[in-house]
Amino acid sequence: MRYTEYHCGKAVIKDKALLSEAMQKLAMYEDQEANGGILNDWIPIEDLLPHPFEIVLVTCVNKKGQSDVNRAYRDTKGYWHGSGSMACVIAWMPRPRPYCGKQKAKG
């Protein structure tokens, strides 16, 4: 989601209601920069939820107390859908970009 637009060469927030969410995303990128460019922080669902139908990675705790990582999304009613049990989602993170391999130089 794009939070900003440009006006006279400066970035401004499009919707003031999204300012808190935009600031949280900025903090996430600042943490990534401080962590050597690695973004692997799980976001507790109490802190922030992904947008409806955004496919993310989730950490679920099963009945045995073990953690599993699954791919999932939330619907507009707040229910989680994905592979495995979605009964106890505790945290989520954006999906990483897929590996595309090394590009061979032409010539």
Backbone as numpy.savetxt, mean C-alpha at the origin, in Angstrom:
# Nx Ny Nz CAx CAy CAz Cx Cy Cz
-3.06 6.69 -6.61 -3.90 7.86 -6.61 -3.01 9.10 -6.61
-3.34 10.05 -7.42 -2.61 11.31 -7.48 -3.29 12.32 -6.56
-2.54 12.81 -5.57 -3.08 13.75 -4.60 -2.90 15.20 -5.05
-1.94 15.42 -5.96 -1.58 16.79 -6.31 -1.85 17.11 -7.76
-1.93 18.38 -8.02 -1.95 18.90 -9.38 -1.01 20.10 -9.37
-0.65 20.59 -10.53 0.28 21.71 -10.60 -0.45 22.99 -10.96
-0.12 24.05 -10.25 -0.68 25.37 -10.49 0.48 26.36 -10.47
0.72 27.01 -11.58 1.84 27.95 -11.70 3.17 27.29 -11.34
3.33 26.03 -11.72 4.58 25.32 -11.50 4.77 24.75 -10.10
3.79 24.90 -9.22 3.90 24.37 -7.86 2.84 23.30 -7.64
3.22 22.26 -6.92 2.28 21.18 -6.62 1.32 21.64 -5.52
0.04 21.47 -5.75 -0.97 21.77 -4.75 -1.89 20.57 -4.60
-2.45 20.39 -3.42 -3.32 19.25 -3.18 -4.68 19.51 -3.83
-5.20 18.49 -4.51 -6.47 18.64 -5.23 -7.66 18.68 -4.29
-7.66 17.83 -3.28 -8.81 17.72 -2.38 -8.31 17.82 -0.95
-8.64 18.89 -0.28 -8.15 19.11 1.09 -8.57 17.99 2.04
-9.66 17.29 1.73 -10.10 16.18 2.58 -9.10 15.03 2.54
-8.26 14.98 1.50 -7.27 13.91 1.38 -5.90 14.31 1.93
-5.81 15.49 2.54 -4.52 15.98 3.02 -3.89 15.04 4.03
-4.65 14.52 4.97 -4.10 13.61 5.98 -3.54 12.35 5.33
-4.29 11.79 4.38 -3.83 10.58 3.69 -2.57 10.87 2.88
-2.51 12.03 2.24 -1.34 12.41 1.45 -0.12 12.58 2.35
-0.32 13.18 3.53 0.79 13.35 4.47 1.29 12.01 4.98
0.38 11.06 5.19 0.78 9.74 5.64 1.61 9.03 4.56
1.21 9.22 3.31 1.97 8.62 2.21 3.35 9.26 2.11
3.42 10.57 2.30 4.71 11.26 2.29 5.61 10.72 3.39
5.06 10.51 4.58 5.84 9.96 5.68 6.36 8.56 5.34
5.55 7.77 4.63 5.96 6.44 4.22 7.17 6.52 3.28
7.15 7.47 2.34 8.28 7.62 1.43 9.51 8.18 2.14
9.31 9.04 3.14 10.44 9.51 3.92 11.08 8.37 4.69
10.25 7.48 5.24 10.77 6.31 5.94 11.55 5.42 4.97
11.04 5.28 3.76 11.71 4.47 2.74 13.08 5.05 2.43
13.16 6.36 2.28 14.42 7.02 1.98 15.41 6.83 3.13
14.93 6.93 4.36 15.79 6.74 5.52 16.23 5.29 5.68
15.49 4.37 5.07 15.77 2.94 5.18 16.57 2.43 3.98
17.30 3.31 3.31 18.12 2.91 2.19 17.32 2.58 0.94
16.16 3.17 0.81 15.35 2.95 -0.40 14.49 1.71 -0.36
14.47 1.03 0.78 13.68 -0.20 0.89 12.37 0.11 1.59
11.28 -0.19 0.91 9.97 0.02 1.51 9.37 -1.34 1.79
9.42 -1.75 3.02 8.85 -3.05 3.37 8.09 -2.97 4.68
7.61 -1.79 4.98 6.89 -1.61 6.24 5.43 -2.01 6.07
4.98 -2.86 6.93 3.57 -3.24 6.96 2.78 -2.11 7.61
1.60 -1.87 7.12 0.74 -0.82 7.64 -0.38 -1.49 8.44
-0.43 -1.27 9.75 -1.52 -1.86 10.54 -2.87 -1.34 10.04
-3.87 -2.22 10.00 -5.17 -1.80 9.49 -5.83 -0.76 10.39
-5.38 -0.66 11.64 -5.91 0.37 12.53 -5.43 1.76 12.13
-4.25 1.81 11.46 -3.66 3.10 11.07 -4.21 3.62 9.74
-4.35 2.72 8.76 -4.77 3.13 7.43 -5.23 1.91 6.66
-6.29 2.07 5.88 -6.78 0.98 5.04 -6.51 1.32 3.58
-6.26 0.31 2.75 -6.09 0.59 1.33 -7.42 1.01 0.71
-7.34 1.61 -0.46 -8.55 2.00 -1.18 -9.34 0.74 -1.54
-10.67 0.83 -1.59 -11.46 -0.33 -2.00 -11.00 -0.84 -3.37
-10.92 -2.15 -3.49 -10.54 -2.88 -4.69 -9.08 -2.71 -5.10
-8.26 -2.06 -4.28 -6.82 -1.98 -4.53 -6.21 -3.30 -4.07
-5.55 -4.00 -4.96 -4.94 -5.29 -4.62 -3.63 -5.02 -3.87
-3.54 -5.60 -2.67 -2.39 -5.39 -1.79 -1.95 -6.74 -1.22
-0.83 -6.73 -0.53 -0.41 -7.89 0.26 -0.92 -7.70 1.67
-1.43 -8.75 2.28 -1.93 -8.66 3.65 -1.27 -9.71 4.52
-1.13 -9.39 5.80 -0.69 -10.36 6.80 -1.92 -10.78 7.57
-2.15 -12.09 7.60 -3.29 -12.66 8.32 -2.74 -13.58 9.40
-3.43 -13.64 10.52 -3.07 -14.58 11.58 -4.11 -15.68 11.56
-3.65 -16.93 11.40 -4.60 -18.04 11.34 -4.95 -18.54 12.74
-5.78 -19.58 12.80 -6.26 -20.10 14.09 -5.14 -20.62 14.98
-4.02 -21.03 14.37 -2.88 -21.54 15.13 -1.96 -20.42 15.60
-2.31 -19.17 15.25 -1.48 -18.04 15.64 -0.32 -17.78 14.71
-0.29 -18.46 13.57 0.78 -18.27 12.60 0.40 -17.19 11.60
1.37 -16.44 11.14 1.13 -15.40 10.16 1.30 -15.94 8.75
0.41 -15.53 7.88 0.48 -15.86 6.45 0.42 -14.56 5.67
1.05 -14.55 4.49 0.97 -13.41 3.60 0.13 -13.82 2.41
-0.88 -13.03 2.10 -1.78 -13.31 0.99 -1.98 -12.05 0.16
-2.43 -12.26 -1.07 -2.83 -11.15 -1.92 -4.33 -10.95 -1.71
-4.77 -9.70 -1.52 -6.18 -9.48 -1.21 -6.60 -8.07 -1.59
-7.90 -7.83 -1.47 -8.46 -6.49 -1.64 -9.66 -6.37 -0.71
-10.07 -5.13 -0.45 -11.25 -4.84 0.36 -12.36 -4.38 -0.57
-13.59 -4.76 -0.25 -14.72 -4.23 -1.03 -15.21 -2.94 -0.38
-16.24 -2.34 -0.95 -16.72 -1.06 -0.42 -17.41 -1.19 0.93
-17.76 -2.42 1.33 -18.37 -2.64 2.65 -17.32 -2.93 3.71
-16.03 -3.04 3.30 -14.96 -3.28 4.25 -14.57 -4.73 4.41
-15.18 -5.64 3.64 -14.83 -7.06 3.73 -13.61 -7.34 2.87
-12.71 -8.18 3.41 -11.51 -8.58 2.69 -11.81 -9.79 1.82
-11.21 -9.83 0.64 -11.33 -10.96 -0.28 -9.93 -11.31 -0.78
-9.63 -12.60 -0.82 -8.32 -13.01 -1.32 -8.12 -14.49 -1.13
-6.89 -14.92 -1.39 -6.55 -16.32 -1.22 -6.33 -16.60 0.26
-6.76 -17.75 0.70 -6.60 -18.10 2.11 -7.65 -17.44 2.98
-7.49 -17.61 4.27 -8.45 -17.05 5.22 -8.24 -15.55 5.37
-9.30 -14.81 5.27 -9.25 -13.36 5.44 -9.89 -12.95 6.76
-10.05 -13.91 7.67 -10.75 -13.67 8.92 -10.00 -12.72 9.84
-8.68 -12.72 9.80 -7.93 -11.91 10.74 -6.80 -11.16 10.04
-7.14 -10.24 9.16 -6.14 -9.39 8.51 -5.68 -8.38 9.55
-4.36 -8.29 9.75 -3.84 -7.37 10.76 -3.04 -6.21 10.15
-2.50 -6.42 8.93 -1.69 -5.38 8.31 -1.66 -5.59 6.80
-1.26 -4.55 6.07 -1.18 -4.64 4.62 -0.01 -3.80 4.12
0.35 -4.03 2.86 1.37 -3.20 2.20 1.10 -3.22 0.70
1.50 -2.16 -0.01 1.32 -2.16 -1.46 2.11 -3.30 -2.09
1.61 -3.79 -3.22 2.34 -4.84 -3.93 3.60 -4.26 -4.56
4.70 -5.02 -4.54 5.90 -4.53 -5.24 5.70 -4.63 -6.74
6.47 -3.86 -7.47 6.42 -3.94 -8.92 7.01 -5.28 -9.36
6.47 -5.88 -10.44 7.03 -7.16 -10.89 8.42 -6.99 -11.49
9.21 -8.02 -11.37 10.55 -8.03 -11.96 10.42 -8.20 -13.46
11.07 -7.36 -14.21 10.97 -7.42 -15.67 12.26 -7.92 -16.31
13.22 -8.30 -15.52 14.48 -8.79 -16.08 15.36 -7.63 -16.55
16.56 -7.95 -16.93 17.48 -6.94 -17.41 17.23 -6.70 -18.89
17.22 -5.47 -19.27 17.02 -5.10 -20.66 18.34 -5.26 -21.40
18.31 -5.92 -22.53 19.52 -6.05 -23.34 19.68 -4.81 -24.20
20.92 -4.36 -24.30 21.20 -3.20 -25.13 21.07 -3.57 -26.61
20.43 -2.71 -27.37 20.28 -2.96 -28.79 21.55 -2.53 -29.50
21.89 -3.28 -30.55 23.04 -2.85 -31.33 24.00 -3.88 -31.63
